[in-house]
Amino acid sequence: MDYQSILFERRQGVAILTLNRPQRLNSFTDAMHAELRQALRLVSDDKSLRCLLLTGAGRGFCAGQDLGERSVASGAEPPDLGASIRKNYNPLVRAIVSLEKPVVCAVNGVAAGAGANIALSCDIVLAAHSASFIQGFSKIGLVPDCGGSWILPRLVGRARAMGLTLLSEKLTAQQAEQWGMIWRAVADEQLMDEALAMAAHLAGLPTKGLGLSKRAVNASGGNGLEQQLQLECELQLIAGRSQDYREGVAAFMEKRTPRFKGE
């Protein structure tokens, strides 16, 4: 497909998906959401793509919703933001979280509102030193969406999540790393090299096992210990029957580098 709002590239088993509206800080529109849905389905279905790298074009990662599509004229009927979330944002978060392949996010500048929470829904987040995270919703009378009210307390605790939500203060990449909100803050000039190297490394690992591990960690927040122990048992049964497990054991016994195929 000839995308207009995103860029899509394949590179050695990695799908590189770039939000591409730099003149609007890659803010979301309905058209961008439609392209993202199609691209994520492609990544999910294509077995040759074993890791997804998400980033933004230009000087920012994503400024959230393009408010030009949400302006309300005086006396006009307000837009149904709930419908927008159900149609666009919730499916996007679900697609990222449920994708049984690693998702790396390279935050190259400001990540605000929905943009911040989409980044945080990814599995491993790298951010440039110049990047920042801003919830932003409180400044325009809205509540966090894209799972922000769920993921923030789990990443940084209730007190910090409440402060970020109510005050909408800018959080630097370095502070986000210190708080455990992201994996690592890196120098601006090293961001894409490090993100691409990490994505390529993940693409060469046993994809089946990584996907099952992702499923286990995502389920843990709603499970008690007994439920999680049972889930681990069920997932390990599946992993133990994979070709990658067989290859991993064989390579270990033969003292050689494993050649995983993601199956």
C-alpha positions as CSV (number, residue, x, y, z in Angstrom):
1,M,0.0,0.0,0.0
2,D,1.1,3.5,-0.7
3,Y,1.0,5.0,2.8
4,Q,0.5,8.7,3.3
5,S,0.8,9.2,7.0
6,I,3.3,6.5,7.9
7,L,6.5,4.9,6.5
8,F,6.9,1.2,6.4
9,E,10.2,-0.6,5.8
10,R,11.5,-4.2,6.1
11,R,15.0,-4.7,7.2
12,Q,16.5,-8.1,8.1
13,G,13.4,-9.4,9.8
14,V,12.5,-6.1,11.4
15,A,9.4,-4.0,10.4
16,I,10.2,-0.3,10.8
17,L,7.1,1.7,11.2
18,T,7.5,5.5,11.3
19,L,4.8,8.0,12.1
20,N,5.2,10.4,9.2
21,R,3.4,13.7,9.7
22,P,6.4,15.7,10.9
23,Q,4.8,19.1,10.1
24,R,2.2,18.2,12.8
25,L,4.5,16.5,15.2
26,N,3.1,13.1,13.9
27,S,-0.2,13.8,15.6
28,F,-2.9,11.2,15.0
29,T,-5.7,11.5,12.4
30,D,-8.3,9.0,11.3
31,A,-6.3,8.4,8.1
32,M,-3.2,7.6,10.1
33,H,-5.1,5.2,12.3
34,A,-6.4,3.3,9.3
35,E,-2.9,3.0,7.9
36,L,-1.5,1.9,11.3
37,R,-4.2,-0.8,11.5
38,Q,-3.3,-2.2,8.1
39,A,0.4,-2.1,8.8
40,L,0.1,-3.9,12.2
41,R,-2.0,-6.6,10.6
42,L,0.7,-7.1,8.0
43,V,3.4,-7.4,10.7
44,S,1.2,-9.8,12.7
45,D,0.6,-12.1,9.7
46,D,4.0,-12.0,8.1
47,K,6.2,-14.7,9.7
48,S,9.4,-13.2,8.1
49,L,8.9,-10.1,10.2
50,R,10.0,-11.0,13.8
51,C,10.2,-7.6,15.5
52,L,8.5,-4.2,15.2
53,L,10.3,-0.9,15.6
54,L,8.1,2.1,16.1
55,T,9.4,5.7,15.8
56,G,8.5,9.1,14.5
57,A,9.7,11.3,11.7
58,G,11.2,14.8,12.3
59,R,11.7,16.4,15.7
60,G,9.0,14.7,17.6
61,F,7.7,11.2,18.2
62,C,4.0,12.0,18.5
63,A,2.0,14.9,19.9
64,G,-1.2,12.8,20.4
65,Q,-4.4,13.5,18.6
66,D,-4.5,16.2,15.9
67,L,-6.9,18.6,17.5
68,G,-7.7,20.1,14.1
69,E,-10.0,17.1,13.7
70,R,-11.5,17.7,17.1
71,S,-12.2,21.4,17.1
72,V,-15.7,22.4,18.4
73,A,-17.3,25.6,17.0
74,S,-19.4,27.7,19.4
75,G,-22.8,26.2,19.7
76,A,-21.9,23.1,17.7
77,E,-22.5,19.5,18.8
78,P,-19.4,18.3,20.6
79,P,-17.6,15.3,19.0
80,D,-18.1,11.8,20.4
81,L,-14.6,11.2,21.7
82,G,-15.7,7.8,23.1
83,A,-16.4,6.7,19.6
84,S,-13.0,7.8,18.5
85,I,-11.3,5.9,21.2
86,R,-13.3,2.7,20.5
87,K,-12.7,2.9,16.8
88,N,-9.0,4.1,16.7
89,Y,-7.0,4.2,19.9
90,N,-8.2,1.1,21.8
91,P,-7.6,-1.2,18.8
92,L,-4.1,0.4,18.3
93,V,-3.1,-0.3,21.9
94,R,-4.6,-3.8,21.7
95,A,-2.7,-4.6,18.5
96,I,0.6,-3.5,20.0
97,V,0.2,-5.3,23.3
98,S,-1.2,-8.5,21.7
99,L,1.3,-8.7,18.9
100,E,3.3,-11.9,19.8
101,K,6.5,-10.3,18.5
102,P,8.7,-7.8,20.3
103,V,7.8,-4.2,19.8
104,V,10.6,-1.6,20.3
105,C,9.8,2.1,20.5
106,A,12.4,4.8,19.7
107,V,11.1,8.0,21.1
108,N,12.9,10.7,19.1
109,G,11.3,13.8,20.6
110,V,8.2,14.9,22.5
111,A,5.7,12.1,23.2
112,A,2.5,13.8,24.4
113,G,-1.0,12.6,25.3
114,A,-1.9,9.6,23.3
115,G,1.6,9.6,21.8
116,A,3.1,9.1,25.2
117,N,0.8,6.3,26.1
118,I,1.2,4.5,22.7
119,A,5.0,4.6,23.3
120,L,4.6,3.2,26.8
121,S,2.4,0.3,25.5
122,C,5.4,-1.0,23.6
123,D,7.6,-3.7,25.0
124,I,11.0,-1.9,25.1
125,V,11.2,1.9,25.0
126,L,14.3,3.8,24.2
127,A,14.2,7.6,24.3
128,A,16.7,10.2,23.1
129,H,18.1,12.5,25.8
130,S,16.1,15.4,24.2
131,A,12.9,13.4,24.3
132,S,10.1,14.1,26.8
133,F,6.9,12.6,28.0
134,I,3.8,14.7,28.7
135,Q,0.3,13.3,29.6
136,G,-1.2,16.7,28.6
137,F,-4.9,15.6,28.9
138,S,-5.6,17.7,32.0
139,K,-4.6,20.9,30.1
140,I,-7.7,20.5,27.8
141,G,-10.1,19.0,30.2
142,L,-9.8,15.3,29.2
143,V,-8.7,12.1,30.9
144,P,-5.8,9.8,29.9
145,D,-6.6,7.3,27.2
146,C,-4.7,4.7,25.2
147,G,-4.4,2.8,28.5
148,G,-2.5,5.6,30.2
149,S,-4.6,5.3,33.4
150,W,-3.8,1.6,33.5
151,I,-0.1,1.5,32.6
152,L,1.3,4.6,34.4
153,P,0.5,3.4,37.9
154,R,2.0,0.0,37.1
155,L,5.2,1.6,35.7
156,V,5.8,4.4,38.2
157,G,3.4,3.9,41.1
158,R,0.2,5.7,42.1
159,A,1.8,8.9,43.4
160,R,3.9,9.6,40.4
161,A,1.2,8.5,38.0
162,M,-1.3,10.9,39.7
163,G,1.2,13.8,39.5
164,L,1.9,13.2,35.8
165,T,-1.8,12.9,35.1
166,L,-3.1,15.9,37.0
167,L,-0.3,18.3,36.5
168,S,0.7,17.3,32.9
169,E,4.3,18.3,33.6
170,K,7.0,17.4,31.2
171,L,9.1,14.4,32.2
172,T,12.5,14.1,30.6
173,A,13.9,10.9,29.1
174,Q,16.5,10.7,31.8
175,Q,13.9,11.0,34.6
176,A,11.6,8.5,32.8
177,E,14.5,6.0,32.9
178,Q,15.2,6.7,36.6
179,W,11.6,6.1,37.4
180,G,11.5,2.8,35.5
181,M,9.0,4.2,32.9
182,I,11.2,3.3,30.0
183,W,14.1,0.9,29.3
184,R,16.9,3.4,28.5
185,A,17.6,7.0,27.6
186,V,20.4,7.4,25.0
187,A,22.2,10.2,23.3
188,D,20.2,11.7,20.4
189,E,22.7,10.7,17.7
190,Q,22.8,7.1,19.0
191,L,19.0,6.5,19.3
192,M,18.2,5.0,15.9
193,D,21.5,3.0,15.7
194,E,20.8,1.5,19.2
195,A,17.1,0.9,18.4
196,L,17.8,-0.8,15.1
197,A,20.5,-3.0,16.7
198,M,18.2,-4.0,19.5
199,A,15.4,-4.8,17.0
200,A,17.7,-6.8,14.8
201,H,18.9,-8.8,17.9
202,L,15.4,-9.5,19.0
203,A,14.4,-10.6,15.4
204,G,17.1,-13.2,15.6
205,L,15.9,-14.7,18.9
206,P,13.2,-17.4,19.3
207,T,10.1,-15.4,18.3
208,K,7.7,-18.0,19.5
209,G,9.1,-18.0,23.0
210,L,9.3,-14.2,23.1
211,G,5.7,-13.9,22.1
212,L,4.6,-16.3,24.8
213,S,6.8,-14.5,27.4
214,K,5.1,-11.3,26.4
215,R,1.7,-12.9,26.8
216,A,2.7,-14.1,30.3
217,V,3.9,-10.7,31.5
218,N,0.9,-8.9,30.1
219,A,-1.5,-11.3,31.9
220,S,0.3,-11.0,35.3
221,G,-1.3,-7.7,36.2
222,G,-4.8,-9.3,36.5
223,N,-3.7,-12.7,37.8
224,G,-3.2,-14.0,41.3
225,L,-0.1,-16.2,41.9
226,E,-2.0,-19.5,41.3
227,Q,-3.5,-18.2,38.0
228,Q,-0.1,-17.1,36.9
229,L,1.6,-20.3,37.8
230,Q,-1.0,-22.2,35.8
231,L,-0.6,-19.8,32.8
232,E,3.2,-20.3,32.9
233,C,2.6,-24.1,32.9
234,E,0.3,-23.8,29.8
235,L,2.6,-21.5,27.9
236,Q,5.7,-23.5,28.7
237,L,4.0,-26.6,27.2
238,I,3.5,-24.7,24.0
239,A,7.1,-23.3,24.0
240,G,8.6,-26.7,24.7
241,R,7.0,-28.0,21.5
242,S,8.5,-25.2,19.3
243,Q,11.2,-25.7,16.7
244,D,13.1,-22.9,18.3
245,Y,13.3,-24.7,21.6
246,R,14.6,-27.8,19.9
247,E,17.2,-25.7,18.0
248,G,18.2,-23.9,21.2
249,V,18.9,-27.1,23.1
250,A,20.7,-28.7,20.2
251,A,22.9,-25.6,19.8
252,F,23.7,-25.6,23.5
253,M,24.6,-29.3,23.5
254,E,26.7,-28.9,20.3
255,K,28.4,-25.7,21.6
256,R,27.4,-23.6,18.6
257,T,25.3,-20.5,17.8
258,P,21.6,-21.3,17.5
259,R,19.9,-20.6,14.2
260,F,16.3,-19.7,15.3
261,K,13.5,-19.4,12.7
262,G,10.8,-18.0,15.0
263,E,8.8,-21.2,14.9
